[in-house]
């Protein structure tokens, strides 16, 4: 199998839909069908069971997917690293942040790229839930978030700060204060996003 044919097979194994696979890979559905039929002839077994309503992997298709996925991912990483090396980039820094204040970060990104041209800077969006989990797992190297921070995280420099306003009723016991810390209002009922969002 050629690399493109492996990509077609693995994408169809994810999408389980010829049209979506063709759209994702920027080819025609006929090209997807042709590639899968060729693979099935080479292997000597059906890889997908297809009807007018559904597409699903056969047992042979599942085994092939499970065997090919890590190999294909490794090949993609190798090719990506080779392309980076050709551009003089020998490392990757994966940064993630919540989708606020993004324009504020551009000067830091530009400065990083100017100081470290051998690094590729990848910027990702953090999920609102479990923002520190992606840092702990190694999915991202650095995250830019608001404090406070858990004990197992080492905070870096403060890049910028935002003012916050707290709204309470006029007769609330915190209403006459000029400033209120997080600890001050922690014991009061306040609106929070659902789940474990910060």
Backbone as CSV, one residue per row, in Angstrom:
resi,resn,N_x,N_y,N_z,CA_x,CA_y,CA_z,C_x,C_y,C_z
1,UNK,0.837,-1.190,0.000,0.000,0.000,0.000,0.873,1.241,0.000
2,UNK,0.474,2.223,-0.782,1.160,3.503,-0.778,0.643,4.356,0.380
3,UNK,1.420,5.371,0.733,1.077,6.216,1.876,-0.298,6.866,1.707
4,UNK,-0.587,7.344,0.503,-1.887,7.987,0.257,-3.018,6.987,0.421
5,UNK,-2.803,5.753,-0.006,-3.847,4.741,0.136,-4.085,4.402,1.604
6,UNK,-3.009,4.393,2.389,-3.154,4.153,3.835,-3.949,5.290,4.455
7,UNK,-3.649,6.519,4.036,-4.386,7.673,4.564,-5.867,7.582,4.209
8,UNK,-6.162,7.159,2.986,-7.559,6.999,2.569,-8.244,5.950,3.439
9,UNK,-7.591,4.805,3.624,-8.183,3.740,4.438,-8.448,4.215,5.863
10,UNK,-7.448,4.846,6.490,-7.589,5.270,7.885,-8.636,6.370,8.048
11,UNK,-8.725,7.248,7.073,-9.734,8.313,7.149,-11.130,7.739,6.996
12,UNK,-11.308,6.801,6.078,-12.610,6.145,5.925,-12.945,5.328,7.172
13,UNK,-11.945,4.728,7.793,-12.170,3.976,9.027,-12.649,4.892,10.147
14,UNK,-12.257,6.170,10.121,-12.740,7.146,11.108,-14.117,7.670,10.745
15,UNK,-14.279,8.078,9.498,-15.514,8.739,9.076,-16.665,7.756,8.846
16,UNK,-16.318,6.561,8.340,-17.324,5.561,7.954,-18.369,6.169,7.016
17,UNK,-17.876,6.992,6.095,-18.746,7.657,5.117,-17.861,8.081,3.944
18,UNK,-18.201,7.593,2.746,-17.356,7.858,1.580,-17.337,9.339,1.210
19,UNK,-18.494,9.995,1.280,-18.565,11.414,0.924,-17.742,12.290,1.856
20,UNK,-17.886,12.073,3.168,-17.125,12.876,4.132,-15.630,12.605,4.014
21,UNK,-15.271,11.349,3.751,-13.856,11.008,3.579,-13.285,11.731,2.368
22,UNK,-14.042,11.707,1.260,-13.595,12.387,0.039,-13.445,13.878,0.274
23,UNK,-14.395,14.468,0.984,-14.343,15.900,1.266,-13.136,16.233,2.150
24,UNK,-12.915,15.413,3.156,-11.806,15.658,4.079,-10.454,15.553,3.374
25,UNK,-10.341,14.626,2.427,-9.071,14.408,1.730,-8.979,15.174,0.413
26,UNK,-10.044,15.915,0.077,-10.039,16.736,-1.132,-9.924,15.908,-2.408
27,UNK,-10.643,14.796,-2.449,-10.701,13.950,-3.642,-12.157,13.611,-3.915
28,UNK,-12.397,12.875,-4.971,-13.770,12.490,-5.287,-14.131,11.200,-4.547
29,UNK,-15.436,10.968,-4.294,-15.845,9.694,-3.692,-15.429,8.498,-4.548
30,UNK,-15.393,8.679,-5.869,-14.969,7.579,-6.752,-13.521,7.188,-6.473
31,UNK,-12.673,8.166,-6.175,-11.264,7.877,-5.847,-11.165,7.074,-4.561
32,UNK,-12.019,7.378,-3.583,-12.036,6.628,-2.326,-12.457,5.186,-2.594
33,UNK,-13.523,5.020,-3.357,-14.019,3.676,-3.684,-12.950,2.874,-4.416
34,UNK,-12.307,3.492,-5.385,-11.260,2.835,-6.168,-10.104,2.383,-5.271
35,UNK,-9.665,3.255,-4.376,-8.540,2.927,-3.490,-8.893,1.774,-2.553
36,UNK,-10.107,1.792,-1.998,-10.515,0.730,-1.058,-10.643,-0.603,-1.789
37,UNK,-11.215,-0.593,-2.980,-11.333,-1.849,-3.749,-9.959,-2.423,-4.074
38,UNK,-9.017,-1.544,-4.422,-7.651,-1.990,-4.707,-7.025,-2.627,-3.466
39,UNK,-7.209,-1.991,-2.309,-6.665,-2.539,-1.064,-7.298,-3.890,-0.737
40,UNK,-8.583,-3.996,-0.940,-9.273,-5.256,-0.648,-8.793,-6.367,-1.578
41,UNK,-8.497,-6.025,-2.829,-7.943,-7.027,-3.755,-6.558,-7.467,-3.298
42,UNK,-5.722,-6.507,-2.878,-4.364,-6.828,-2.418,-4.388,-7.716,-1.178
43,UNK,-5.294,-7.421,-0.268,-5.350,-8.170,0.987,-6.103,-9.489,0.822
44,UNK,-7.072,-9.485,-0.076,-7.842,-10.709,-0.304,-9.044,-10.842,0.618
45,UNK,-9.509,-9.720,1.156,-10.682,-9.745,2.034,-11.325,-8.363,2.035
46,UNK,-12.608,-8.328,2.362,-13.298,-7.050,2.496,-12.788,-6.323,3.738
47,UNK,-12.588,-5.033,3.604,-12.182,-4.203,4.740,-13.375,-3.471,5.344
48,UNK,-14.384,-3.218,4.510,-15.589,-2.523,4.951,-16.819,-3.271,4.476
49,UNK,-17.836,-3.315,5.311,-19.156,-3.774,4.887,-19.950,-2.528,4.537
50,UNK,-20.467,-2.453,3.301,-21.162,-1.263,2.877,-22.563,-1.605,2.392
51,UNK,-23.494,-0.782,2.805,-24.864,-0.837,2.300,-25.209,0.576,1.860
52,UNK,-26.439,0.743,1.376,-26.871,2.089,0.983,-26.962,3.017,2.187
53,UNK,-27.088,2.437,3.388,-27.302,3.251,4.586,-26.088,3.360,5.490
54,UNK,-25.155,2.419,5.410,-24.062,2.455,6.382,-22.770,1.878,5.815
55,UNK,-21.683,2.255,6.458,-20.353,1.721,6.167,-19.761,1.330,7.508
56,UNK,-19.273,0.099,7.622,-18.601,-0.278,8.876,-17.453,-1.218,8.574
57,UNK,-16.472,-1.195,9.467,-15.289,-2.028,9.299,-15.617,-3.496,9.518
58,UNK,-14.971,-4.351,8.729,-15.026,-5.782,8.998,-13.978,-6.096,10.073
59,UNK,-13.944,-7.334,10.519,-12.933,-7.731,11.508,-11.525,-7.542,10.934
60,UNK,-11.351,-7.869,9.641,-10.047,-7.679,8.990,-9.733,-6.187,8.909
61,UNK,-10.735,-5.374,8.599,-10.548,-3.931,8.530,-10.160,-3.335,9.877
62,UNK,-10.804,-3.825,10.944,-10.456,-3.343,12.288,-9.014,-3.677,12.643
63,UNK,-8.596,-4.903,12.315,-7.221,-5.316,12.606,-6.227,-4.465,11.826
64,UNK,-6.532,-4.237,10.546,-5.636,-3.419,9.721,-5.568,-1.988,10.248
65,UNK,-6.718,-1.429,10.617,-6.727,-0.069,11.186,-5.856,0.014,12.440
66,UNK,-6.037,-0.947,13.343,-5.283,-0.935,14.601,-3.784,-1.096,14.360
67,UNK,-3.415,-1.876,13.340,-2.000,-2.068,13.033,-1.393,-0.860,12.320
68,UNK,-2.176,-0.243,11.419,-1.646,0.851,10.604,-1.616,2.199,11.312
69,UNK,-2.565,2.456,12.215,-2.684,3.791,12.813,-1.380,4.267,13.459
70,UNK,-0.756,3.495,14.369,0.479,4.008,14.982,1.619,4.165,13.975
71,UNK,1.673,3.267,12.968,2.723,3.378,11.952,2.541,4.636,11.114
72,UNK,1.300,4.895,10.717,1.011,6.072,9.898,1.280,7.357,10.679
73,UNK,0.854,7.385,11.945,1.102,8.566,12.777,2.603,8.813,12.915
74,UNK,3.386,7.744,13.091,4.839,7.866,13.186,5.447,8.394,11.904
75,UNK,4.959,7.906,10.761,5.448,8.400,9.471,5.121,9.880,9.285
76,UNK,3.903,10.268,9.658,3.522,11.675,9.545,4.417,12.559,10.398
77,UNK,4.697,12.114,11.636,5.582,12.883,12.518,6.980,12.994,11.920
78,UNK,7.471,11.886,11.350,8.810,11.894,10.757,8.898,12.864,9.586
79,UNK,7.895,12.851,8.729,7.874,13.757,7.579,7.777,15.204,8.053
80,UNK,6.940,15.444,9.067,6.799,16.795,9.604,8.124,17.290,10.187
81,UNK,8.816,16.405,10.931,10.113,16.796,11.508,11.139,17.074,10.412
82,UNK,11.111,16.269,9.347,12.043,16.487,8.235,11.778,17.839,7.564
83,UNK,10.498,18.183,7.387,10.152,19.478,6.795,10.612,20.619,7.693
84,UNK,10.435,20.448,9.006,10.887,21.477,9.942,12.400,21.640,9.881
85,UNK,13.116,20.516,9.831,14.576,20.570,9.764,15.026,21.266,8.482
86,UNK,14.297,21.019,7.378,14.640,21.668,6.117,14.462,23.180,6.207
87,UNK,13.528,23.616,7.073,13.324,25.058,7.285,14.199,25.587,8.407
88,UNK,15.051,24.726,8.958,15.902,25.139,10.066,15.222,25.047,11.408
89,UNK,14.023,24.438,11.458,13.305,24.281,12.716,13.554,22.870,13.236
90,UNK,14.118,22.785,14.407,14.496,21.463,14.937,13.691,21.070,16.157
91,UNK,12.768,21.921,16.594,11.968,21.594,17.771,10.610,22.271,17.661
92,UNK,9.681,21.819,18.500,8.322,22.349,18.501,7.960,22.741,19.928
93,UNK,7.373,23.919,20.093,6.809,24.332,21.367,5.301,24.417,21.187
94,UNK,4.578,23.599,21.951,3.118,23.584,21.859,2.546,24.443,22.984
95,UNK,1.952,25.558,22.598,1.358,26.501,23.533,-0.155,26.448,23.390
96,UNK,-0.860,26.482,24.508,-2.324,26.511,24.449,-2.833,27.613,25.364
97,UNK,-3.967,28.195,24.987,-4.552,29.252,25.783,-6.055,29.264,25.594
98,UNK,-6.740,29.869,26.532,-8.171,30.074,26.390,-8.385,31.153,25.338
99,UNK,-9.498,31.113,24.614,-9.658,32.021,23.461,-10.047,33.444,23.845
100,UNK,-9.302,34.044,24.767,-9.504,35.436,25.129,-8.165,36.156,25.031
101,UNK,-8.209,37.461,24.830,-7.005,38.287,24.802,-5.984,37.823,23.759
102,UNK,-6.415,37.153,22.730,-5.479,36.609,21.745,-4.616,37.702,21.116
103,UNK,-5.168,38.870,20.748,-4.298,39.919,20.187,-3.173,40.329,21.138
104,UNK,-3.429,40.240,22.443,-2.411,40.598,23.430,-1.176,39.698,23.330
105,UNK,-1.345,38.495,22.813,-0.247,37.527,22.777,0.643,37.663,21.547
106,UNK,0.163,38.327,20.515,0.920,38.358,19.256,2.343,38.872,19.445
107,UNK,2.518,39.869,20.278,3.872,40.401,20.467,4.779,39.373,21.109
108,UNK,4.232,38.521,21.997,5.047,37.470,22.615,5.397,36.387,21.591
109,UNK,4.425,36.028,20.756,4.689,35.023,19.727,5.757,35.529,18.757
110,UNK,5.631,36.783,18.327,6.600,37.351,17.394,7.995,37.402,18.010
111,UNK,8.066,37.776,19.279,9.356,37.838,19.971,9.970,36.445,20.092
112,UNK,9.141,35.448,20.424,9.644,34.078,20.537,10.196,33.603,19.201
113,UNK,9.452,33.841,18.135,9.895,33.388,16.806,11.171,34.105,16.375
114,UNK,11.297,35.375,16.730,12.514,36.116,16.376,13.719,35.603,17.154
115,UNK,13.521,35.288,18.429,14.639,34.821,19.266,14.995,33.361,19.030
116,UNK,14.005,32.572,18.620,14.213,31.119,18.493,13.721,30.614,17.131
117,UNK,14.400,30.987,16.044,13.921,30.582,14.710,13.980,29.076,14.484
118,UNK,14.760,28.352,15.310,14.850,26.903,15.145,13.624,26.186,15.714
119,UNK,12.768,26.916,16.434,11.575,26.327,17.033,10.345,26.656,16.201
120,UNK,9.488,25.665,16.045,8.160,25.920,15.486,7.223,26.164,16.660
121,UNK,6.501,27.252,16.622,5.538,27.565,17.669,4.158,27.161,17.189
122,UNK,3.544,26.228,17.899,2.181,25.799,17.587,1.259,26.356,18.663
123,UNK,0.239,27.088,18.246,-0.699,27.699,19.181,-2.039,26.980,19.068
124,UNK,-2.546,26.532,20.218,-3.802,25.773,20.267,-4.773,26.441,21.233
125,UNK,-6.032,26.071,21.116,-7.057,26.547,22.038,-7.270,25.531,23.142
126,UNK,-7.296,26.003,24.364,-7.548,25.128,25.508,-9.039,24.891,25.670
127,UNK,-9.428,23.731,26.150,-10.835,23.539,26.520,-11.104,24.286,27.822
128,UNK,-12.346,24.613,28.053,-12.693,25.323,29.282,-12.632,24.413,30.508
129,UNK,-12.719,23.132,30.275,-12.694,22.204,31.405,-11.323,21.560,31.512
130,UNK,-10.881,21.349,32.718,-9.613,20.672,33.021,-8.451,21.262,32.224
131,UNK,-8.270,22.565,32.323,-7.216,23.230,31.549,-5.823,22.755,31.951
132,UNK,-5.625,22.385,33.200,-4.311,21.942,33.636,-4.055,20.476,33.295
133,UNK,-5.109,19.715,33.023,-4.943,18.305,32.648,-4.139,18.134,31.374
134,UNK,-4.341,19.018,30.400,-3.609,18.913,29.132,-2.135,19.265,29.310
135,UNK,-1.824,20.080,30.316,-0.428,20.388,30.633,0.220,19.197,31.342
136,UNK,-0.501,18.620,32.286,0.023,17.472,33.036,0.263,16.270,32.123
137,UNK,-0.618,16.069,31.154,-0.503,14.906,30.268,0.593,15.070,29.224
138,UNK,1.114,16.299,29.068,2.138,16.544,28.059,1.575,16.896,26.699
139,UNK,0.247,17.034,26.615,-0.347,17.417,25.337,0.174,18.789,24.896
140,UNK,0.351,19.696,25.878,0.909,21.011,25.612,2.121,21.230,26.503
141,UNK,3.087,22.001,26.016,4.293,22.316,26.785,4.061,23.483,27.731
142,UNK,3.279,24.453,27.277,3.028,25.674,28.029,1.562,26.038,27.842
143,UNK,0.924,26.529,28.904,-0.430,27.053,28.754,-0.475,28.456,29.329
144,UNK,-1.318,29.291,28.758,-1.518,30.656,29.254,-2.935,30.728,29.798
145,UNK,-3.045,30.837,31.123,-4.351,30.846,31.785,-4.319,31.846,32.932
146,UNK,-5.510,32.141,33.443,-5.620,32.983,34.617,-5.328,32.156,35.856
147,UNK,-4.803,32.814,36.878,-4.631,32.165,38.172,-5.969,32.063,38.867
148,UNK,-6.014,31.414,40.001,-4.909,30.785,40.728,-4.503,29.465,40.078
149,UNK,-3.337,28.944,40.479,-2.774,27.740,39.888,-2.688,26.643,40.948
150,UNK,-2.841,25.386,40.526,-2.668,24.285,41.484,-1.200,24.168,41.911
151,UNK,-0.972,23.472,43.012,0.379,23.366,43.590,1.371,22.680,42.669
152,UNK,0.908,21.772,41.795,1.843,21.028,40.946,2.175,21.751,39.647
153,UNK,1.764,23.007,39.516,2.038,23.801,38.310,2.961,24.960,38.696
154,UNK,3.988,25.170,37.888,4.910,26.279,38.131,4.488,27.468,37.275
155,UNK,4.008,28.546,37.897,3.586,29.699,37.092,4.793,30.450,36.542
156,UNK,4.635,30.986,35.360,5.671,31.804,34.750,5.369,33.268,34.981
157,UNK,5.923,34.133,34.150,5.678,35.568,34.332,4.240,35.935,33.994
158,UNK,3.770,37.021,34.576,2.445,37.546,34.245,2.582,38.299,32.924
159,UNK,1.816,37.891,31.935,1.906,38.500,30.613,1.024,39.739,30.503
160,UNK,-0.113,39.718,31.135,-0.982,40.884,31.227,-2.037,40.592,32.273
161,UNK,-2.717,41.627,32.701,-3.775,41.439,33.688,-5.017,42.165,33.226
162,UNK,-6.155,41.655,33.643,-7.451,42.248,33.295,-8.139,42.703,34.566
163,UNK,-8.804,43.843,34.491,-9.644,44.270,35.607,-10.937,43.481,35.582
164,UNK,-11.470,43.226,36.742,-12.745,42.525,36.854,-13.690,43.358,37.704
165,UNK,-14.958,43.244,37.428,-15.972,43.957,38.187,-16.925,42.935,38.773
166,UNK,-17.251,43.108,40.037,-18.214,42.225,40.673,-19.517,43.002,40.839
167,UNK,-20.613,42.394,40.468,-21.918,43.035,40.597,-22.699,42.344,41.709
168,UNK,-23.154,43.135,42.657,-23.985,42.631,43.753,-25.129,43.617,43.963
169,UNK,-26.138,43.188,44.675,-27.250,44.095,44.965,-26.771,45.194,45.914
170,UNK,-27.461,46.311,45.929,-27.056,47.463,46.730,-27.036,47.159,48.224
171,UNK,-27.875,46.215,48.665,-27.909,45.915,50.092,-27.029,44.717,50.475
172,UNK,-26.226,44.230,49.538,-25.322,43.102,49.841,-24.205,43.573,50.764
173,UNK,-23.733,42.701,51.639,-22.713,43.115,52.605,-21.357,43.438,51.961
174,UNK,-21.132,43.025,50.716,-19.884,43.381,50.033,-20.017,44.648,49.185
175,UNK,-21.217,45.203,49.125,-21.484,46.320,48.206,-20.693,47.573,48.529
176,UNK,-20.353,47.802,49.783,-19.680,49.049,50.123,-18.156,48.961,50.048
177,UNK,-17.610,47.838,49.609,-16.145,47.699,49.514,-15.645,48.231,48.167
178,UNK,-14.436,48.766,48.175,-13.807,49.230,46.931,-13.187,48.072,46.156
179,UNK,-12.630,47.098,46.870,-12.045,45.914,46.233,-12.497,44.671,46.987
180,UNK,-12.540,43.561,46.246,-12.952,42.281,46.828,-12.046,41.214,46.250
181,UNK,-11.460,40.393,47.102,-10.611,39.299,46.618,-11.465,38.075,46.320
182,UNK,-10.866,37.116,45.623,-11.570,35.865,45.338,-11.984,35.189,46.640
183,UNK,-11.105,35.236,47.620,-11.408,34.609,48.906,-12.610,35.273,49.576
184,UNK,-12.765,36.609,49.388,-13.871,37.332,50.016,-15.231,36.827,49.538
185,UNK,-15.345,36.539,48.253,-16.674,36.137,47.771,-16.807,34.627,47.563
186,UNK,-15.792,33.868,47.922,-15.829,32.421,47.708,-16.974,31.739,48.449
187,UNK,-17.377,32.278,49.600,-18.431,31.637,50.391,-19.839,32.046,49.973
188,UNK,-19.952,32.963,49.001,-21.271,33.425,48.563,-21.689,32.678,47.303
189,UNK,-22.990,32.570,47.133,-23.529,31.966,45.928,-23.226,32.876,44.740
190,UNK,-22.646,32.341,43.685,-22.342,33.133,42.502,-22.481,32.249,41.265
191,UNK,-22.645,32.882,40.129,-22.857,32.121,38.899,-21.553,31.507,38.432
192,UNK,-21.621,30.272,37.991,-20.445,29.562,37.484,-20.854,28.782,36.249
193,UNK,-19.915,28.586,35.313,-20.212,27.730,34.161,-20.468,26.306,34.639
194,UNK,-21.164,25.512,33.841,-21.454,24.129,34.254,-20.197,23.274,34.272
195,UNK,-20.277,22.162,34.946,-19.182,21.202,34.968,-18.017,21.733,35.779
196,UNK,-16.805,21.312,35.377,-15.623,21.733,36.135,-14.879,22.858,35.422
197,UNK,-15.616,23.698,34.680,-14.994,24.840,34.013,-14.500,25.834,35.062
198,UNK,-13.367,26.470,34.752,-12.828,27.457,35.691,-13.533,28.788,35.521
